[in-house]
Amino acid sequence: MTQVTTSRPRTRSQARSPRRRHYGVIVVGSGFAGLGAAIRLAKDGREDFLVIERGSEPGGTWRDNTYPGAACDVPSHLYSYSFELNPRWSRSFSPQPEIQQYLRDVAAKYRVADRHLFDTEVTRAEWDASAGRWLVDTTNGAFTATVLISAVGALCEPRLPDIPGIETFRGELFHSARWNHDASLAGKRVALIGTGASAIQIGPAIVDQVAHLDVYQRTAPWVMPRHDRAYSALESLAYRHVPFLQRAAREAIYWGRESYVLGFAFEPRILQIAQRAAKANIGKAIKDPELRRAVTPDWQIGCKRILISNTWYPMLARDDVDLVTDSIAEIRQDAIVTVDGTVREVDAIVVATGFHVTDSPTYQRIIGKDGRSLAEVWDETGQQAYKGAAVAGFPNLLFVVGPNTGLGHSSMVFMIESHLNYLSSALKTMRERHLASFEVTAEAQRKYNAEIQRRMQGTIWQTGGCASWYLDKHGNNTTLWPGFTFEFRARTRRFDVGAYHTTAAPRRTGTRRLAAV
Ligand SMILES: Cc1cc2nc3c(=O)[nH]c(=O)nc-3n(C[C@H](O)[C@H](O)[C@H](O)COP(=O)(O)OP(=O)(O)OC[C@H]3O[C@@H](n4cnc5c(N)ncnc54)[C@H](O)[C@@H]3O)c2cc1C
């Protein structure tokens, strides 16, 4: 549920604190999006930017999700920056440590690490209309910025389930995105709550060391076979010396993935082919008819994210694993109790229940020109933006992969790079046209979102018969992009200044210089 806090007005002296250091651009967050933004800004020749990151290094998702079995589920050749292909990926779906190392290496190669302020959380960002700047408060000082870039990620704030008694549990309990590596699960009775993308990687990775695993499933996912393999030394050598080969592999993966959109967005019946493959995946691994029934979803494939695994179903079929489909009624100090009254004793609980996607706490901290936070605005309208990047009432703020930019089928890095084009073009436009500010018009935003929601109507995400985190409390899909990703790329190639109110930068007295962006 969205928590809305009313923003406290700031006094004039607080806002104008002389200790504030000014930057042309402040980027919040340094995952694939924020790090990519830093690289793009540096390539564009900008010196006056700062990336503020609460973690101690870049990486975002890949720094935080260190759980056993963590790996990407879009092949690495595509799930990487187009400007920095990596011939050293060890396999098709690289494990988390490799992806995190890739991001570290990229930050070092493009020399942007020293443009970061690490271990620093943005606690508030407020548009100061009189100064035409963002006032940015952090746990490590206060700043101003002409332009604020939000790259805080959609899958970044762990969501803990609201289960009575959860705080009384005496054993180890942690979220998949905050894995406690000090806690040994060896020989323990472990409960895994959730059966989403993280859970299906975690379960098979820990099952051999635990004494017993209970998997708590609210909704069964569709799980397709995972076509993963290690790359041979010859392949890596070829990719290193003939980059064209890796580009060709990337292209082939890209177009293969795009073909899913036909089923997701235009003709859901096409997805029956995938559903049959997923059913066969169940049939191959699970012989017990009752268990088969329990793991077979009652909604159409594609309605939620399609998962991939060769080990999930075989794991569920093991004698030392129980699939629990009754809802959890309460957690006690040493047990989980389901609504049918069964008490299952456990030593440790792994919570893999996803993230605050449409209600990130960050949205309470971004305050627009009329003193309202993004959370307050979006609580009324549902989260929406123009091209996933700009929000009316929030001048000089751009998101990298904001609302309706998520994908169920392909690489988020493709969407991120599309938005990097948009923000780079926006900043160039500001410079060329001597603009002090830009703010998307309410009309442009309304029209754009009406189009998005109209296109959502026939999609599998709305018609597939599931309740998913893609949908908000109004029943709207405010998370996914409803079409081919190349269309998004085309629509974000250039900053379309005509959709924005703009103000001119004041000329400085006695000089021809214009206010720096
Ligand atoms: C386990 C997992 C696996 C995934 N696998 C895939 C995959 O295979 N393919 C795919 O396309 N996508 C995948 N995703 C989605 C993934 O999140 C995106 O691909 C991508 O990594 C998002 O990058 P980002 O920079 O937008 O966000 P993030 O990586 O979440 O980075 C956001 C950053 O912002 C920082 N931040 C947030 N708030 C603040 C604040 N107030 N102050 C300072 N810093 C702040 C965070 O610390 C974080 O570093 C996966 C997600 C998860 C959780």
The ligand as a Tripos MOL2 file, in Angstrom:
@<TRIPOS>MOLECULE
LIG
   53    58     1     0     0
SMALL
NO_CHARGES

@<TRIPOS>ATOM
      1 C1         17.2620  -10.4450   -8.6560 C.3       1 LIG1
      2 C2         16.9770   -9.6280   -9.8770 C.ar      1 LIG1
      3 C3         17.2970  -10.1260  -11.1380 C.ar      1 LIG1
      4 C4         17.0380   -9.3710  -12.2650 C.ar      1 LIG1
      5 N1         17.3490   -9.9020  -13.4880 N.ar      1 LIG1
      6 C5         17.1190   -9.1660  -14.5960 C.ar      1 LIG1
      7 C6         17.4400   -9.6870  -15.8920 C.ar      1 LIG1
      8 O1         17.9120  -10.7910  -16.0540 O.2       1 LIG1
      9 N2         17.1720   -8.9040  -16.9720 N.ar      1 LIG1
     10 C7         16.6200   -7.6550  -16.8460 C.ar      1 LIG1
     11 O2         16.3970   -6.9790  -17.8650 O.2       1 LIG1
     12 N3         16.3190   -7.1440  -15.6310 N.ar      1 LIG1
     13 C8         16.5510   -7.8660  -14.5170 C.ar      1 LIG1
     14 N4         16.2270   -7.3430  -13.2890 N.ar      1 LIG1
     15 C9         15.6930   -5.9800  -13.1910 C.3       1 LIG1
     16 C10        16.8390   -5.0330  -12.8050 C.3       1 LIG1
     17 O3         16.4510   -4.3820  -11.6550 O.3       1 LIG1
     18 C11        17.1670   -4.0830  -13.9560 C.3       1 LIG1
     19 O4         17.5860   -4.8430  -15.0690 O.3       1 LIG1
     20 C12        18.2960   -3.0930  -13.6690 C.3       1 LIG1
     21 O5         19.3560   -3.6930  -12.9620 O.3       1 LIG1
     22 C13        17.7620   -1.8750  -12.9450 C.3       1 LIG1
     23 O6         18.7750   -0.9200  -12.8780 O.3       1 LIG1
     24 P1         18.4740    0.4880  -12.2120 P.3       1 LIG1
     25 O7         19.7480    1.2220  -12.2350 O.co2     1 LIG1
     26 O8         17.2870    1.0890  -12.8480 O.co2     1 LIG1
     27 O9         18.0190    0.1570  -10.7240 O.3       1 LIG1
     28 P2         18.8380   -0.5010   -9.5410 P.3       1 LIG1
     29 O10        19.8010   -1.4910  -10.0400 O.co2     1 LIG1
     30 O11        17.8150   -0.9560   -8.5580 O.co2     1 LIG1
     31 O12        19.6690    0.7000   -8.9340 O.3       1 LIG1
     32 C14        19.0660    1.7410   -8.2090 C.3       1 LIG1
     33 C15        20.1100    2.3390   -7.2990 C.3       1 LIG1
     34 O13        19.5550    3.4810   -6.6570 O.3       1 LIG1
     35 C16        20.0380    3.5230   -5.3310 C.3       1 LIG1
     36 N5         19.0980    4.3370   -4.5560 N.ar      1 LIG1
     37 C17        17.7680    4.1400   -4.4120 C.ar      1 LIG1
     38 N6         17.2350    5.1070   -3.6430 N.ar      1 LIG1
     39 C18        18.2570    5.9330   -3.3120 C.ar      1 LIG1
     40 C19        18.3370    7.1150   -2.5360 C.ar      1 LIG1
     41 N7         17.2580    7.6560   -1.9690 N.pl3     1 LIG1
     42 N8         19.5490    7.6990   -2.3810 N.ar      1 LIG1
     43 C20        20.6590    7.1880   -2.9670 C.ar      1 LIG1
     44 N9         20.6360    6.0570   -3.7130 N.ar      1 LIG1
     45 C21        19.4480    5.4450   -3.8910 C.ar      1 LIG1
     46 C22        20.0830    2.0790   -4.9100 C.3       1 LIG1
     47 O14        20.9430    1.8610   -3.8360 O.3       1 LIG1
     48 C23        20.5530    1.3930   -6.1900 C.3       1 LIG1
     49 O15        21.9390    1.2570   -6.2240 O.3       1 LIG1
     50 C24        16.4530   -8.0870  -12.1420 C.ar      1 LIG1
     51 C25        16.1090   -7.6040  -10.8800 C.ar      1 LIG1
     52 C26        16.3570   -8.3540   -9.7560 C.ar      1 LIG1
     53 C27        15.9820   -7.7970   -8.4090 C.3       1 LIG1
@<TRIPOS>BOND
     1     1     2 1
     2     2     3 ar
     3     2    52 ar
     4     3     4 ar
     5     4     5 ar
     6     4    50 ar
     7     5     6 ar
     8     6     7 ar
     9     6    13 1
    10     7     8 2
    11     7     9 ar
    12     9    10 ar
    13    10    11 2
    14    10    12 ar
    15    12    13 ar
    16    13    14 ar
    17    14    15 1
    18    14    50 ar
    19    15    16 1
    20    16    17 1
    21    16    18 1
    22    18    19 1
    23    18    20 1
    24    20    21 1
    25    20    22 1
    26    22    23 1
    27    23    24 1
    28    24    25 2
    29    24    26 1
    30    24    27 1
    31    27    28 1
    32    28    29 2
    33    28    30 1
    34    28    31 1
    35    31    32 1
    36    32    33 1
    37    33    34 1
    38    33    48 1
    39    34    35 1
    40    35    36 1
    41    35    46 1
    42    36    37 ar
    43    36    45 ar
    44    37    38 ar
    45    38    39 ar
    46    39    40 ar
    47    39    45 ar
    48    40    41 1
    49    40    42 ar
    50    42    43 ar
    51    43    44 ar
    52    44    45 ar
    53    46    47 1
    54    46    48 1
    55    48    49 1
    56    50    51 ar
    57    51    52 ar
    58    52    53 1
@<TRIPOS>SUBSTRUCTURE
     1 LIG1         1 GROUP 0 **** ****
